[in-house]
Amino acid sequence: MGWLSWERFKCQINCHHYDDTNHNNNNKLAGCISENLFTQIADTLVERGYQRAGYDRINIDDCWSKKSRELDDGHLLPDPDRFPNGIKYLADYMHERGLKLGMYQNYGHRTCMGYPGILGHLEQDVQTFADWDVDMIKLDACFSPKTSQLDSGYMKFRKIVDKTKRPMIISCSWPYYQVFASKVHIIPKWDLISMNCNLFRVFHDITSNWKVIQKIIDFMGDNQQIFRAITGPGSWPDPDMLMIGNVGLSVAQAESQMAIWCILPAPLFMSNDPRVMEPEFEKILLNSDAISINQDVNGEPGERFFHNTTMDLWRRSLSENQMALVILNRDFNQDLQISIPLEQIESNAFQHYQHVQVLNIFSNEKYQIRRQRMADNRTETYIKVIVEPTGCVFLKLTPLKN
């Protein structure tokens, strides 16, 4: 869980436009990829309760370094105007506040935005990150010489990271480039990816647009047989960032993204501006019940068990015999009214209980349902909900002792 700069701030490096490179201007909201931006975000995550809720990683994406390493003996260094105190200073700044720092590199000779890549400098750059006390590395794969070499390349990268003895989370783009960016379709070796990456991008970049997010949700559901087999502690398929709080998503759509990302479960990395977050969106991101489902200790993957043009139904087994359920309305115009038999969604453990407590995650409404025994000795119990267009109902079901 954490915050990532890319989708919200991309490669904005015109700091003179924002007048935020001078540290005497801390009252201004930094708007470019700079030291000021990341220290301000860090302070905001702490002050507004994000860090306490679990969003404890701040990741710098592309465009942070100097444009060339030729004059620095091959060393990768940050842009001196935008990062005057260096990356070690930022890592210390994060650690002093209970946060962790993530950095970006690319498995190519240049990054996606044309900055120095890691090829030819694998050991040098990884050791540099370790010396800076970095806690996470995102390794992209733009301009890789051959996507067929990504298997060996990312595995070598993992070994070099481990060799530093510095514990660093590894975020990979490995499978995405094999499936979508290769001239020749390559079937990813998911077992290798899972063994060498802690999280790994599997689909196209997200934007703050519900149709784009729905395509990602569909992709995750359509390929769940693959992803469920490799989901668990230390290995998380990554559908990309949370867009909650950005222009383009309604509150209902923001709730839907949060619910699906929690039930998959997916890494919760925001890319927004928490300094100016509207309260209704901040409430979604800080929802402790939603986060607890995402972070459930069992690490069991969620499952889409019904899908048509109108709705999706997702469920996930949780610890202590609990279940999570998401009812997603795919329609853009019409409310969805539905009654779902409890027997359709429950685990075997539920069948031993007469009463079930239902918690609506976003409304915080709590109620109980009781099994209705029929004449033929069947039990018949329904969960009845109304779901607004492109919205969801996110429930946690807890069996109660009789």
N, C-alpha and C positions, 0 to 999 in steps of 0.2 A: 504494500500500500504506500502511496506517496503522490508526488506531483512531478509532472514532466513538462518541459518548456515548449515542445515542438508545435503542437497544433494551434495553441493560442498565440505564441510569439514567433514561431517559425524561424526565419533567418534574418530578423530585423536587426541590422547592425548600425543603422544611422542614428547613433546616440546623440549627435548634435541636435537632431530634430526634437529629441525628448529632453535634452539638457540634463542627462542623468549620469554622466561620467565623472562629474565633480562630486566628491563625497560631502561637500558642504550643502548639497542639494537633496538631502535625505527626506525633506518634506514633499518632494515631487514623487509621483508614481513612475518608477522606471518602466520604460516600454521597449527596451532593446536588450539583446543578449549581452548582459553585463553583470559585473559583480554586484552592483546596486540592485538589479532585479532579483537576484537569487538571495541576497541578504534580506530584502524586503519580504519576499515570499516566505522565507524561513521564519521571520518574526511573526508574520500573519498566521502561519500554521500553528505556531505555539500560542499566540494570543487568543485566537478564535476557537481553539479546542480541537483543531484537526490532528495535531500531533498526539494529543491525549486519546483521540478516537482510533489511532492506528496509522494515520498518514504520516509516516516518519521518514520517508525518503524523498529527497529533492534531486532530480536528475537533470543535468545539463545536456541538451541535445546538440545537434550540428551547429557549426559556425562560431565556436568558442575559441578556436586556436588562431595562431598567426597563419597567414596564407602560404607560408613556405617555412621549411625547416633547414634550408641549405646553409644559412649563416649561423646556425646554432649546433653545429657538429651532429646534425641529424636528430637532435632532441625536439620533441613536440612541446611547444610552449604556448601559453594563452596569449591572446591579443593584449599587448601591454597597455593600451589606452582603455580598453573595456574591462580588463581584469588587472588593475595596477598592483594588487597585492598578491597575485598568483593563486593557483588552485589549492595549494596547501593551506593558505589562509582561509579559503572557503570551507574546506573540509573541517578545519578546527572550529570555525564559526558554527557549522552544523552540529558537530559533536558536543560543543558546549551547551547546546540547546536540546539535546536528546534526539537529534536528527542524524541522518546519514546522507552522504553525497554520492551521486552516481554520475558517471561521465560517458561520453559518446565517442566511438571510433567506428571505422568502416573497413571491411575486409576487401580492400582495393587500394590502388595507388592514390586515389583521391576519394573524398567523401561524396555523398549525394549532392552537396552544394559546392563542391570543388576545393575543399580544404585538404590538407595532407592526410592520406589514408595510412593504414597500418602495414600494408605489404612492404616487405623489405626492412621493417622495423618492429616485428612482432615482439621479440623479447625486450627490446629497448622501451617501447611504449607501455607494455604491461608493467615492467619494473618501475617506470615513471609513475604510473597510476598508483602502484603499491607504495612508492616513496611518498606520494602525496596523501596517503591514508584514505584513498578512495574506497567506497564500500560496494560499488556496483558498476559494471561496465555493460553498456549496450553496444553490441557489435553488429552494425548494419552490413549490407552487402552490395551496395551500388557499385557498378563498374568492376565487378569481379572478373578476372580474366576468363574463367570458365566456371559456370555453375556446377559442372561435374566435379570441380575441385573443392567445393564447399564442405563436403564430408570430411576430407582430410584436413582442410584449413581450420574449421571450427574445432575439430578434435585436438589439433596441435595447439590452438589458442587456449583451450581448457587446460591442457597439460602445463602450459607456460604460466597461466594464472595460478594453478595449484603449486607450482614450483616456488612462487614468491612467498608462500606461507601466509599471505595476507588473505583473510576470508572476504571474497568479493562475489556477490551475486552476478550471474551472467545472463544477460538478455540477448537472445539471438534472433536474427531475421532469416536464418538458414532455410527453413522449409518454404517460406514465402517465395524466395527467389528461385527455388527449384521448381515450384509449381507454376508460378505466374510470370516470372521474368526470364525464363529460359526459352531459347528458340526450340530446343528439343525437350519435351515434357519429361521431367525426372520424377519418379516416385520417391518421395522422401523415405529415408531409413529412420522411421520414427523411434525405434529403440535406441539408436545412436544419438538422435537429437535429445531424447529424454534423459539420457545418461550424461550428456555434456552441457546441457543448457538448463537453467532453472526456470526460465520462461522463454517462450518462442512464438514469434508472430506467425500467423497462419493464413491471413487474408489481407486484402488491400487496405490502404490507409483509411482511417475513419475521418469523417468531417462532422460538423455540427448540423446535420441534416437527417431527418428521421428516415427517409427512404434509404440512405446509405447505411444507417445503423440497422435497419430491418434486414437488409441484404446480409450483413454480418451475422445477425441472429439466425437467419435461414441457413447460412453456410455452416455455422456451428451445429445446428440441428441436423442438417443433411449428412454431416460427416461425424456424427457423435460416436459411431461405433469405433472409429479410429481414435478420437480424442479421449473417450472414456477409458480406453485401455491404457493410456499413458498419463492420466491426470492423477495427481496425488502429491504429497509433501515433497518439495524439491523439483517438481516437474509440472509446469502449468502452461497449457496452450493459451496464447494471448490474443484475444480479439481486438486489442488496441485500447486506446485511452477512453476515460469517461469524459463526455462532452458537457456534462451537467453544469449549467451556469453560463454557458456561451449563448450568444444570439443564434436563434435558429431552432431551438427546442422548447416546446411547451413544458409546463410542469408535469403534465401527464406523461409525456414522452421521456422526460428526465427520470421519472419514477420507473418507467418501463425499462430503460437502460440499466438503472441501478439494480432492479430486481433480477433481470436476466444475468447480469455480470455476477451477482451474488449467488445465484442458483447453479451456474455452470460448474464450479466457481471460476472466475477469472481474476487476474491481478487487478487491483483497484488503484490505477494511476490516473489522477485527474490531469487534464490540461485545460486550464481555465485561469481566471484571475481572482483568486480568493480575497484580494484586497477590496474588491468592489462587488462581491457576491451578493445577490438579492437573497433576502431571508428564506424565501420559499425553496430556493435551490440549495442553500446551505443546510437547511433542515433535512433534505434528502440525503446529502452526502454524509451528514453526521448521525444518521439514524442508527442507533446502537443495535437495534434488533436486526436490521438488514446486515450490518457489518458482522454481527455474531454468526449469522448464517453463512456469510462468505468465508469467515475464518473458522468454521466448525472444526473441532479437533480431529474428527474422523477423516477429513479430507476426501470424502466420497464424492464422485462426480455426479452432477445432475443429469437429468434425462428428459428429452422432449418425447412425450408419449402420445400426443395427439397433435395433428397439424392439418389445417386446410386453409382456404383463402380467407376465412373469417376469423379464425383464432388459433392460438397455440396453447398447449398445456404442457407445463414443465413441472417436474417434481425432483426432490432430492432427499435422500435419507440422511438424517442428522444423528448426532450422538443422543443418548438417553431415549432411544426409540421415537424420536421426534421426526417430523416430516416438514419440508417446505414445499409450497405449491405456488406457481405463478400462472395466472390466467391472463393471457395477452390478447387484447382486441386488435386485430390487424386492420380493421376497417377504418377509413379516414372520416366517415360521416355518421355512422350509426352506432348507438349504444349496443352492447352485447348483453343479453339476459340469458343466463344459463343456470341449470341445476346439474351438479356433478355428483354421481353416486360416490359416497365415501369409499366403497369397496373398490372403485376403479383406481384410486390413488394411494391407498394405504399399503403399508408394509405388513408382513405376516404378524409382526408384534402387535399391531393395532387390534387384531381380531380377538385378543384376549381381554379387551377393555370395553366396558359398556358406554363410557362417556369420553368425549374428546374435547379438549379446549382449543378454540380457534382464536388466534391473534392476527388481526389485520395489521401488517407491519407499518403501513403509512398512515392510516387513520388512528391507529392505536386502540381500535375497538376490540374488545375481548368478550367472547361468549362461549357457551358450551352447547354441544349437540349430543343427542342420545340415540343410540341404535334403536330402531323400530323393528320389533320382531313380527314377522308376517305369519299367516295361518299355516303356511307350509314349512315353517321354522327358519325361513330365510330372514336375514336382517336387511333393512332398506333404510338408508340414511343419505340425505342430500346436503351438499353445500350449495347455497343459492346466492348468486351475486349479480350485480349489474356493473358493467365495465364501460367506461367512456371511450370514445374513439381514440385509437392509438395509445390507449392507457392500459393499465393492468390492475389486477388485484393480487397482492402478494401476501400469502398467509403462512403462518407457522402452526402446525397441528401437534398438540401434545396429548398423548393418552393419559387419562386419569384413572387412578385406582378406584375400583367400585366401592 
